[in-house]
Amino acid sequence: MTTQPVAAPTRMALSAWSALGVVYVLWGSTYLAIRYTIASMPPMLSAAARFSLAGLIALAAVRLVRGRAAMRASRTELGTAAASGLLLLVGGNGLVVFGEQRVASGLAALLVACVPLWVVVLRVLLRDRPAGVTLAGVLVGLVGVGTLLLPGGGRGAGDVGYAALLVLAGLSWSAGSLLTTRRPVPGDPFLLTAVQMLVAGVGLLVLAVARGELRGFSLGQVTDKSWLALGYLVVFGSLIGFTAYVWVLGRAPVSVVSTYAYVNPAVAVLLGVLVAGERLTGGELVGGLVILVAVALVVSAEGTRSRRAREGRGDPPEGVLGAPRDLGRLGPGVADG
């Protein structure tokens, strides 16, 4: 009689871990996919194509699968979605794509991994008061960033200017993430993501035109490998990855789901080494490890703080997060290349 009640939660836990594993691998692999995409395709144009296609598919899926009710949103909510799309995917992802022209995909992932740290910095500027452990984690992470940006051995063959753009990408992503938690957003997380991606697609296309990426560009110059990488980013990175993220966020503790913030960069570094033959210097490895430890410290401290706050208010435990606003607040993948 006790077998079935015990087995059901076990199956749910396994399915949740499987979905989280999908997020780990897919979002960690996007950095390498970006490298292959821009090998023969202009950076901003490739990003514009990625998010325009993914946004159109997501919007059609919302309408067909979730119904007309899911399409409803106020002007204020749509405005927040549009603004966050510009910050997350134009300022965030666009700078990642641009920076990877001169920075290895693994190193790019380590620099972008600082997103949780920058969120805390922005909260402090907005007069929030994070815990002392959280602030200590931020300071440790900044030391790691400084190590990665040092000329010479700490930076390896990467270009300091392009690496700095990746730091700005993390800041932009953090601002977009914070915006969606403080302003009204569409109730359906998939509608929010569709709007973010479509607006970003337009913004990135404008940047591509402004940079002259269309002058002299021909589809014939794009290699099969770049087309495959772009398709991978659209289908697996943007659509399947975000779907898995939303699904697992509704079925697992937030503190567990948040581990993708420091697992994804590790996956990106590993894939860069095994698939693309990238190599990190000793200084880069030390700086990257410091950043990952700092992010883990901040995520753990904030998870504990959030859980205690909910328990103090008598809210449901952290285990299941059901509010659509919470499910979609971070857009199509924090620290997603």
Disulfide bonds with the S-S distance in Angstrom:
none
